[in-house]
Amino acid sequence: MPALLSLLVYTALAQAPDTQIVWAEARELAGGFISIPENGPSPDPGPPYQVWVWAESGRPAEVTLGDILLRGPVERSSSDARPYEWFRLSTNGPATGPWPRGDTPVSISETIAIFALSASRNFDPQRMAQDRRVLVQPGAVRDRRALHARHTNTVYTMPHFESLDEWEPYAKR
């Protein structure tokens, strides 16, 4: 399901004029390849894409795209104690050779949870993540409704409440 959601987001955003975004959760990159649009922006001036990662605060973040090594800052960007932050990665000097296109080998450090590649200089990964993430760090959202498989023969006993004051604490659980 997350891969389908990523594909839908990518498809919708890639169809917008002058916007190309590749968004991948770390688990989606386990295969070692990522598809970079063949018709991406021209590389002049500089790299055609900005590379963003949502990574553990205070730990190094590295991404290798084809032959290009990108690194992010190790220090925290702010004084608050958020476990994960967005970092823009850059090369240590000019990238050698052409920017990768199509199915490209990719490797990421274990500190990275989300990888984003954007052709837009105005791309804000934090804003986009607000619409896609529930938790402030990677992990599954626990939903107690999914604890029991329900079917047409499931017996459900509706709790009885004498008053609104009795029901409200139950509703907050």
Biotite code that builds the C-alpha atoms (Angstrom):
import biotite.structure as struc

atoms = struc.array([
    struc.Atom([0.000, 0.000, 0.000], chain_id="A", res_id=1, res_name="MET", atom_name="CA", element="C"),
    struc.Atom([2.752, 2.590, 0.800], chain_id="A", res_id=2, res_name="PRO", atom_name="CA", element="C"),
    struc.Atom([4.368, 1.863, -2.576], chain_id="A", res_id=3, res_name="ALA", atom_name="CA", element="C"),
    struc.Atom([1.031, 2.507, -4.290], chain_id="A", res_id=4, res_name="LEU", atom_name="CA", element="C"),
    struc.Atom([0.634, 5.771, -2.392], chain_id="A", res_id=5, res_name="LEU", atom_name="CA", element="C"),
    struc.Atom([4.160, 6.826, -3.382], chain_id="A", res_id=6, res_name="SER", atom_name="CA", element="C"),
    struc.Atom([3.384, 5.992, -7.000], chain_id="A", res_id=7, res_name="LEU", atom_name="CA", element="C"),
    struc.Atom([0.160, 8.020, -6.911], chain_id="A", res_id=8, res_name="LEU", atom_name="CA", element="C"),
    struc.Atom([1.890, 11.022, -5.338], chain_id="A", res_id=9, res_name="VAL", atom_name="CA", element="C"),
    struc.Atom([4.759, 10.785, -7.831], chain_id="A", res_id=10, res_name="TYR", atom_name="CA", element="C"),
    struc.Atom([2.354, 10.477, -10.780], chain_id="A", res_id=11, res_name="THR", atom_name="CA", element="C"),
    struc.Atom([0.207, 13.415, -9.659], chain_id="A", res_id=12, res_name="ALA", atom_name="CA", element="C"),
    struc.Atom([3.171, 15.678, -8.994], chain_id="A", res_id=13, res_name="LEU", atom_name="CA", element="C"),
    struc.Atom([5.086, 14.664, -12.108], chain_id="A", res_id=14, res_name="ALA", atom_name="CA", element="C"),
    struc.Atom([2.153, 15.771, -14.240], chain_id="A", res_id=15, res_name="GLN", atom_name="CA", element="C"),
    struc.Atom([2.208, 19.270, -12.785], chain_id="A", res_id=16, res_name="ALA", atom_name="CA", element="C"),
    struc.Atom([4.040, 21.785, -14.979], chain_id="A", res_id=17, res_name="PRO", atom_name="CA", element="C"),
    struc.Atom([7.765, 22.167, -14.228], chain_id="A", res_id=18, res_name="ASP", atom_name="CA", element="C"),
    struc.Atom([7.523, 19.846, -11.220], chain_id="A", res_id=19, res_name="THR", atom_name="CA", element="C"),
    struc.Atom([9.192, 16.473, -10.866], chain_id="A", res_id=20, res_name="GLN", atom_name="CA", element="C"),
    struc.Atom([9.397, 14.773, -7.505], chain_id="A", res_id=21, res_name="ILE", atom_name="CA", element="C"),
    struc.Atom([10.590, 11.298, -6.617], chain_id="A", res_id=22, res_name="VAL", atom_name="CA", element="C"),
    struc.Atom([9.566, 10.308, -3.066], chain_id="A", res_id=23, res_name="TRP", atom_name="CA", element="C"),
    struc.Atom([10.575, 6.998, -1.502], chain_id="A", res_id=24, res_name="ALA", atom_name="CA", element="C"),
    struc.Atom([10.468, 5.492, 1.968], chain_id="A", res_id=25, res_name="GLU", atom_name="CA", element="C"),
    struc.Atom([13.731, 3.761, 2.925], chain_id="A", res_id=26, res_name="ALA", atom_name="CA", element="C"),
    struc.Atom([12.070, 0.335, 2.776], chain_id="A", res_id=27, res_name="ARG", atom_name="CA", element="C"),
    struc.Atom([11.108, 1.005, -0.861], chain_id="A", res_id=28, res_name="GLU", atom_name="CA", element="C"),
    struc.Atom([14.788, 1.435, -1.749], chain_id="A", res_id=29, res_name="LEU", atom_name="CA", element="C"),
    struc.Atom([15.764, -1.989, -0.398], chain_id="A", res_id=30, res_name="ALA", atom_name="CA", element="C"),
    struc.Atom([15.960, -3.296, -3.977], chain_id="A", res_id=31, res_name="GLY", atom_name="CA", element="C"),
    struc.Atom([18.896, -0.986, -4.634], chain_id="A", res_id=32, res_name="GLY", atom_name="CA", element="C"),
    struc.Atom([17.364, 0.954, -7.559], chain_id="A", res_id=33, res_name="PHE", atom_name="CA", element="C"),
    struc.Atom([15.302, 4.091, -8.003], chain_id="A", res_id=34, res_name="ILE", atom_name="CA", element="C"),
    struc.Atom([13.661, 5.387, -11.158], chain_id="A", res_id=35, res_name="SER", atom_name="CA", element="C"),
    struc.Atom([14.752, 8.943, -11.993], chain_id="A", res_id=36, res_name="ILE", atom_name="CA", element="C"),
    struc.Atom([12.669, 10.579, -14.755], chain_id="A", res_id=37, res_name="PRO", atom_name="CA", element="C"),
    struc.Atom([14.351, 10.343, -18.153], chain_id="A", res_id=38, res_name="GLU", atom_name="CA", element="C"),
    struc.Atom([12.898, 13.711, -19.175], chain_id="A", res_id=39, res_name="ASN", atom_name="CA", element="C"),
    struc.Atom([14.221, 15.530, -16.105], chain_id="A", res_id=40, res_name="GLY", atom_name="CA", element="C"),
    struc.Atom([15.416, 19.115, -16.150], chain_id="A", res_id=41, res_name="PRO", atom_name="CA", element="C"),
    struc.Atom([18.661, 20.044, -17.857], chain_id="A", res_id=42, res_name="SER", atom_name="CA", element="C"),
    struc.Atom([21.738, 20.026, -15.617], chain_id="A", res_id=43, res_name="PRO", atom_name="CA", element="C"),
    struc.Atom([22.756, 23.641, -16.275], chain_id="A", res_id=44, res_name="ASP", atom_name="CA", element="C"),
    struc.Atom([23.550, 25.319, -13.970], chain_id="A", res_id=45, res_name="PRO", atom_name="CA", element="C"),
    struc.Atom([24.472, 22.646, -11.422], chain_id="A", res_id=46, res_name="GLY", atom_name="CA", element="C"),
    struc.Atom([22.636, 19.425, -10.617], chain_id="A", res_id=47, res_name="PRO", atom_name="CA", element="C"),
    struc.Atom([19.113, 19.160, -12.055], chain_id="A", res_id=48, res_name="PRO", atom_name="CA", element="C"),
    struc.Atom([17.606, 17.947, -8.784], chain_id="A", res_id=49, res_name="TYR", atom_name="CA", element="C"),
    struc.Atom([17.715, 18.778, -5.105], chain_id="A", res_id=50, res_name="GLN", atom_name="CA", element="C"),
    struc.Atom([18.143, 15.713, -2.898], chain_id="A", res_id=51, res_name="VAL", atom_name="CA", element="C"),
    struc.Atom([16.374, 15.751, 0.461], chain_id="A", res_id=52, res_name="TRP", atom_name="CA", element="C"),
    struc.Atom([16.352, 13.108, 3.191], chain_id="A", res_id=53, res_name="VAL", atom_name="CA", element="C"),
    struc.Atom([14.438, 12.707, 6.421], chain_id="A", res_id=54, res_name="TRP", atom_name="CA", element="C"),
    struc.Atom([17.151, 11.334, 8.650], chain_id="A", res_id=55, res_name="ALA", atom_name="CA", element="C"),
    struc.Atom([18.092, 10.874, 12.283], chain_id="A", res_id=56, res_name="GLU", atom_name="CA", element="C"),
    struc.Atom([19.155, 14.146, 13.867], chain_id="A", res_id=57, res_name="SER", atom_name="CA", element="C"),
    struc.Atom([22.823, 14.471, 14.688], chain_id="A", res_id=58, res_name="GLY", atom_name="CA", element="C"),
    struc.Atom([23.917, 11.471, 12.611], chain_id="A", res_id=59, res_name="ARG", atom_name="CA", element="C"),
    struc.Atom([25.532, 11.422, 9.159], chain_id="A", res_id=60, res_name="PRO", atom_name="CA", element="C"),
    struc.Atom([23.286, 10.926, 6.136], chain_id="A", res_id=61, res_name="ALA", atom_name="CA", element="C"),
    struc.Atom([24.681, 9.659, 2.817], chain_id="A", res_id=62, res_name="GLU", atom_name="CA", element="C"),
    struc.Atom([23.077, 8.745, -0.481], chain_id="A", res_id=63, res_name="VAL", atom_name="CA", element="C"),
    struc.Atom([24.828, 7.295, -3.513], chain_id="A", res_id=64, res_name="THR", atom_name="CA", element="C"),
    struc.Atom([22.963, 7.782, -6.810], chain_id="A", res_id=65, res_name="LEU", atom_name="CA", element="C"),
    struc.Atom([24.840, 5.934, -9.523], chain_id="A", res_id=66, res_name="GLY", atom_name="CA", element="C"),
    struc.Atom([28.367, 7.353, -9.186], chain_id="A", res_id=67, res_name="ASP", atom_name="CA", element="C"),
    struc.Atom([27.346, 10.493, -7.270], chain_id="A", res_id=68, res_name="ILE", atom_name="CA", element="C"),
    struc.Atom([27.904, 10.585, -3.497], chain_id="A", res_id=69, res_name="LEU", atom_name="CA", element="C"),
    struc.Atom([25.758, 13.074, -1.568], chain_id="A", res_id=70, res_name="LEU", atom_name="CA", element="C"),
    struc.Atom([26.216, 13.915, 2.110], chain_id="A", res_id=71, res_name="ARG", atom_name="CA", element="C"),
    struc.Atom([24.251, 15.827, 4.695], chain_id="A", res_id=72, res_name="GLY", atom_name="CA", element="C"),
    struc.Atom([25.099, 17.698, 7.873], chain_id="A", res_id=73, res_name="PRO", atom_name="CA", element="C"),
    struc.Atom([25.741, 15.789, 11.071], chain_id="A", res_id=74, res_name="VAL", atom_name="CA", element="C"),
    struc.Atom([24.818, 18.580, 13.489], chain_id="A", res_id=75, res_name="GLU", atom_name="CA", element="C"),
    struc.Atom([21.242, 19.306, 14.473], chain_id="A", res_id=76, res_name="ARG", atom_name="CA", element="C"),
    struc.Atom([19.636, 22.141, 12.555], chain_id="A", res_id=77, res_name="SER", atom_name="CA", element="C"),
    struc.Atom([17.756, 23.383, 15.628], chain_id="A", res_id=78, res_name="SER", atom_name="CA", element="C"),
    struc.Atom([17.894, 23.146, 19.394], chain_id="A", res_id=79, res_name="SER", atom_name="CA", element="C"),
    struc.Atom([14.690, 21.127, 19.804], chain_id="A", res_id=80, res_name="ASP", atom_name="CA", element="C"),
    struc.Atom([15.042, 17.391, 20.284], chain_id="A", res_id=81, res_name="ALA", atom_name="CA", element="C"),
    struc.Atom([13.253, 16.055, 17.216], chain_id="A", res_id=82, res_name="ARG", atom_name="CA", element="C"),
    struc.Atom([14.494, 12.538, 16.472], chain_id="A", res_id=83, res_name="PRO", atom_name="CA", element="C"),
    struc.Atom([14.310, 13.043, 12.671], chain_id="A", res_id=84, res_name="TYR", atom_name="CA", element="C"),
    struc.Atom([14.855, 16.136, 10.548], chain_id="A", res_id=85, res_name="GLU", atom_name="CA", element="C"),
    struc.Atom([14.866, 17.099, 6.876], chain_id="A", res_id=86, res_name="TRP", atom_name="CA", element="C"),
    struc.Atom([18.287, 17.700, 5.340], chain_id="A", res_id=87, res_name="PHE", atom_name="CA", element="C"),
    struc.Atom([19.260, 18.815, 1.865], chain_id="A", res_id=88, res_name="ARG", atom_name="CA", element="C"),
    struc.Atom([22.205, 16.755, 0.663], chain_id="A", res_id=89, res_name="LEU", atom_name="CA", element="C"),
    struc.Atom([24.998, 17.993, -1.555], chain_id="A", res_id=90, res_name="SER", atom_name="CA", element="C"),
    struc.Atom([28.111, 16.685, -3.246], chain_id="A", res_id=91, res_name="THR", atom_name="CA", element="C"),
    struc.Atom([31.558, 17.477, -1.927], chain_id="A", res_id=92, res_name="ASN", atom_name="CA", element="C"),
    struc.Atom([32.503, 19.481, -4.991], chain_id="A", res_id=93, res_name="GLY", atom_name="CA", element="C"),
    struc.Atom([31.193, 19.324, -8.559], chain_id="A", res_id=94, res_name="PRO", atom_name="CA", element="C"),
    struc.Atom([29.506, 16.101, -9.645], chain_id="A", res_id=95, res_name="ALA", atom_name="CA", element="C"),
    struc.Atom([31.525, 14.209, -12.219], chain_id="A", res_id=96, res_name="THR", atom_name="CA", element="C"),
    struc.Atom([29.735, 12.901, -15.264], chain_id="A", res_id=97, res_name="GLY", atom_name="CA", element="C"),
    struc.Atom([26.084, 13.270, -16.198], chain_id="A", res_id=98, res_name="PRO", atom_name="CA", element="C"),
    struc.Atom([23.289, 13.187, -13.635], chain_id="A", res_id=99, res_name="TRP", atom_name="CA", element="C"),
    struc.Atom([21.737, 9.690, -13.520], chain_id="A", res_id=100, res_name="PRO", atom_name="CA", element="C"),
    struc.Atom([18.476, 9.009, -15.380], chain_id="A", res_id=101, res_name="ARG", atom_name="CA", element="C"),
    struc.Atom([16.138, 6.022, -15.567], chain_id="A", res_id=102, res_name="GLY", atom_name="CA", element="C"),
    struc.Atom([16.647, 3.034, -13.250], chain_id="A", res_id=103, res_name="ASP", atom_name="CA", element="C"),
    struc.Atom([19.599, 4.132, -11.147], chain_id="A", res_id=104, res_name="THR", atom_name="CA", element="C"),
    struc.Atom([21.496, 2.208, -8.473], chain_id="A", res_id=105, res_name="PRO", atom_name="CA", element="C"),
    struc.Atom([20.907, 3.815, -5.088], chain_id="A", res_id=106, res_name="VAL", atom_name="CA", element="C"),
    struc.Atom([22.231, 3.181, -1.612], chain_id="A", res_id=107, res_name="SER", atom_name="CA", element="C"),
    struc.Atom([21.322, 5.098, 1.518], chain_id="A", res_id=108, res_name="ILE", atom_name="CA", element="C"),
    struc.Atom([22.714, 5.130, 5.039], chain_id="A", res_id=109, res_name="SER", atom_name="CA", element="C"),
    struc.Atom([20.647, 3.425, 7.747], chain_id="A", res_id=110, res_name="GLU", atom_name="CA", element="C"),
    struc.Atom([19.946, 6.810, 9.338], chain_id="A", res_id=111, res_name="THR", atom_name="CA", element="C"),
    struc.Atom([17.636, 7.797, 6.454], chain_id="A", res_id=112, res_name="ILE", atom_name="CA", element="C"),
    struc.Atom([13.890, 7.130, 6.629], chain_id="A", res_id=113, res_name="ALA", atom_name="CA", element="C"),
    struc.Atom([12.648, 9.051, 3.544], chain_id="A", res_id=114, res_name="ILE", atom_name="CA", element="C"),
    struc.Atom([14.381, 10.073, 0.316], chain_id="A", res_id=115, res_name="PHE", atom_name="CA", element="C"),
    struc.Atom([13.031, 12.886, -1.889], chain_id="A", res_id=116, res_name="ALA", atom_name="CA", element="C"),
    struc.Atom([14.360, 14.143, -5.214], chain_id="A", res_id=117, res_name="LEU", atom_name="CA", element="C"),
    struc.Atom([12.898, 17.381, -6.580], chain_id="A", res_id=118, res_name="SER", atom_name="CA", element="C"),
    struc.Atom([13.402, 19.443, -9.705], chain_id="A", res_id=119, res_name="ALA", atom_name="CA", element="C"),
    struc.Atom([11.702, 22.419, -8.061], chain_id="A", res_id=120, res_name="SER", atom_name="CA", element="C"),
    struc.Atom([13.933, 24.887, -6.226], chain_id="A", res_id=121, res_name="ARG", atom_name="CA", element="C"),
    struc.Atom([10.899, 25.766, -4.059], chain_id="A", res_id=122, res_name="ASN", atom_name="CA", element="C"),
    struc.Atom([10.243, 22.195, -2.901], chain_id="A", res_id=123, res_name="PHE", atom_name="CA", element="C"),
    struc.Atom([9.495, 21.939, 0.825], chain_id="A", res_id=124, res_name="ASP", atom_name="CA", element="C"),
    struc.Atom([9.678, 18.286, 1.959], chain_id="A", res_id=125, res_name="PRO", atom_name="CA", element="C"),
    struc.Atom([8.417, 19.127, 5.455], chain_id="A", res_id=126, res_name="GLN", atom_name="CA", element="C"),
    struc.Atom([5.204, 20.541, 4.003], chain_id="A", res_id=127, res_name="ARG", atom_name="CA", element="C"),
    struc.Atom([4.693, 17.523, 1.779], chain_id="A", res_id=128, res_name="MET", atom_name="CA", element="C"),
    struc.Atom([5.431, 15.123, 4.655], chain_id="A", res_id=129, res_name="ALA", atom_name="CA", element="C"),
    struc.Atom([2.698, 16.703, 6.787], chain_id="A", res_id=130, res_name="GLN", atom_name="CA", element="C"),
    struc.Atom([0.164, 15.261, 4.346], chain_id="A", res_id=131, res_name="ASP", atom_name="CA", element="C"),
    struc.Atom([1.803, 11.827, 4.312], chain_id="A", res_id=132, res_name="ARG", atom_name="CA", element="C"),
    struc.Atom([3.081, 11.121, 7.840], chain_id="A", res_id=133, res_name="ARG", atom_name="CA", element="C"),
    struc.Atom([1.304, 10.617, 11.150], chain_id="A", res_id=134, res_name="VAL", atom_name="CA", element="C"),
    struc.Atom([4.269, 10.079, 13.462], chain_id="A", res_id=135, res_name="LEU", atom_name="CA", element="C"),
    struc.Atom([7.321, 12.289, 14.037], chain_id="A", res_id=136, res_name="VAL", atom_name="CA", element="C"),
    struc.Atom([9.596, 9.291, 13.544], chain_id="A", res_id=137, res_name="GLN", atom_name="CA", element="C"),
    struc.Atom([9.388, 6.200, 11.338], chain_id="A", res_id=138, res_name="PRO", atom_name="CA", element="C"),
    struc.Atom([7.125, 3.422, 12.510], chain_id="A", res_id=139, res_name="GLY", atom_name="CA", element="C"),
    struc.Atom([3.785, 1.800, 12.001], chain_id="A", res_id=140, res_name="ALA", atom_name="CA", element="C"),
    struc.Atom([0.678, 3.522, 13.263], chain_id="A", res_id=141, res_name="VAL", atom_name="CA", element="C"),
    struc.Atom([-1.035, 1.273, 15.786], chain_id="A", res_id=142, res_name="ARG", atom_name="CA", element="C"),
    struc.Atom([-4.769, 1.050, 15.258], chain_id="A", res_id=143, res_name="ASP", atom_name="CA", element="C"),
    struc.Atom([-6.664, -1.061, 17.759], chain_id="A", res_id=144, res_name="ARG", atom_name="CA", element="C"),
    struc.Atom([-9.535, -1.460, 15.296], chain_id="A", res_id=145, res_name="ARG", atom_name="CA", element="C"),
    struc.Atom([-7.268, -3.794, 13.315], chain_id="A", res_id=146, res_name="ALA", atom_name="CA", element="C"),
    struc.Atom([-6.530, -6.108, 16.265], chain_id="A", res_id=147, res_name="LEU", atom_name="CA", element="C"),
    struc.Atom([-9.422, -8.449, 15.460], chain_id="A", res_id=148, res_name="HIS", atom_name="CA", element="C"),
    struc.Atom([-10.442, -9.619, 12.006], chain_id="A", res_id=149, res_name="ALA", atom_name="CA", element="C"),
    struc.Atom([-14.115, -8.805, 11.651], chain_id="A", res_id=150, res_name="ARG", atom_name="CA", element="C"),
    struc.Atom([-16.520, -10.665, 9.418], chain_id="A", res_id=151, res_name="HIS", atom_name="CA", element="C"),
    struc.Atom([-20.266, -11.017, 8.928], chain_id="A", res_id=152, res_name="THR", atom_name="CA", element="C"),
    struc.Atom([-20.609, -13.338, 11.942], chain_id="A", res_id=153, res_name="ASN", atom_name="CA", element="C"),
    struc.Atom([-18.680, -11.136, 14.350], chain_id="A", res_id=154, res_name="THR", atom_name="CA", element="C"),
    struc.Atom([-20.591, -10.557, 17.576], chain_id="A", res_id=155, res_name="VAL", atom_name="CA", element="C"),
    struc.Atom([-20.292, -7.016, 18.849], chain_id="A", res_id=156, res_name="TYR", atom_name="CA", element="C"),
    struc.Atom([-21.711, -5.941, 22.168], chain_id="A", res_id=157, res_name="THR", atom_name="CA", element="C"),
    struc.Atom([-22.470, -2.257, 22.218], chain_id="A", res_id=158, res_name="MET", atom_name="CA", element="C"),
    struc.Atom([-21.453, -0.692, 25.523], chain_id="A", res_id=159, res_name="PRO", atom_name="CA", element="C"),
    struc.Atom([-24.211, 1.065, 27.436], chain_id="A", res_id=160, res_name="HIS", atom_name="CA", element="C"),
    struc.Atom([-23.679, 4.558, 28.840], chain_id="A", res_id=161, res_name="PHE", atom_name="CA", element="C"),
    struc.Atom([-26.044, 6.236, 31.274], chain_id="A", res_id=162, res_name="GLU", atom_name="CA", element="C"),
    struc.Atom([-24.836, 9.761, 30.484], chain_id="A", res_id=163, res_name="SER", atom_name="CA", element="C"),
    struc.Atom([-22.609, 11.867, 28.283], chain_id="A", res_id=164, res_name="LEU", atom_name="CA", element="C"),
    struc.Atom([-20.145, 12.226, 31.179], chain_id="A", res_id=165, res_name="ASP", atom_name="CA", element="C"),
    struc.Atom([-19.830, 8.441, 31.301], chain_id="A", res_id=166, res_name="GLU", atom_name="CA", element="C"),
    struc.Atom([-19.285, 8.164, 27.529], chain_id="A", res_id=167, res_name="TRP", atom_name="CA", element="C"),
    struc.Atom([-16.657, 10.915, 27.058], chain_id="A", res_id=168, res_name="GLU", atom_name="CA", element="C"),
    struc.Atom([-13.729, 9.092, 28.781], chain_id="A", res_id=169, res_name="PRO", atom_name="CA", element="C"),
    struc.Atom([-14.525, 6.026, 26.651], chain_id="A", res_id=170, res_name="TYR", atom_name="CA", element="C"),
    struc.Atom([-14.530, 8.119, 23.474], chain_id="A", res_id=171, res_name="ALA", atom_name="CA", element="C"),
    struc.Atom([-11.090, 9.555, 24.259], chain_id="A", res_id=172, res_name="LYS", atom_name="CA", element="C"),
    struc.Atom([-9.443, 6.109, 24.326], chain_id="A", res_id=173, res_name="ARG", atom_name="CA", element="C"),
])
